[in-house]
Amino acid sequence: MNKYFKITTIAYLVLLGATLGAGLFAGIVVTAVTFHTEQWLGEGVLTHYQEGLIMTQSFVRLSYLVNFTLLVVFLYEGYKYKKFERDTITQIATFFVFATGLLFAHYYIPDILTMQTAGEAMTQSEAFINTHKGSEINYKIFSLALLVLMVRNMQKACK
């Protein structure tokens, strides 16, 4: 492995780790704080719907990072594939990163935004609840696939 590709691999691993960390932070910390504003602001300041609007904006911004990461994964893993440095685990993880990342950024986020635009009543519908639950499951799969991709590339880089 030449010097420039080693630097590229390190930057790639840092990006994967940062994306994974940002997603976990948004899902664990930001959500817990956003949906319990009554503890810091007092009762009745923000409704659950307004808290949801704030939370959605956090995930909209996270989708920018997800899109950038997908582009970099495509370039890096595509290059390694072309160089015949491929294995089944990495290919499966890459597929799941792409599929779930694209679903998150280009299906679930726009769909949730559209439903929120329709008003508070729509966000209490079964369609919204199912879409939201689907996005949570999708992002968990994305995170796991990202972790597998990161670990697998670390294993290859340390050989």
Secondary structure by P-SEA (a helix, b strand, c coil): ccaaaaaaaaaaaaaaaaaaaaaaaaaccaaaaaaccccccccccccaaaaaaaaaaaaaaaaaaaaaaaaaaaaaaaaaaaaccccaaaaaaaaaaaaaaaaaaccaaaaaaaaaaacccccccaaaaaaaaaaaaaaaaaaaaaaaaaaaaaaaaac
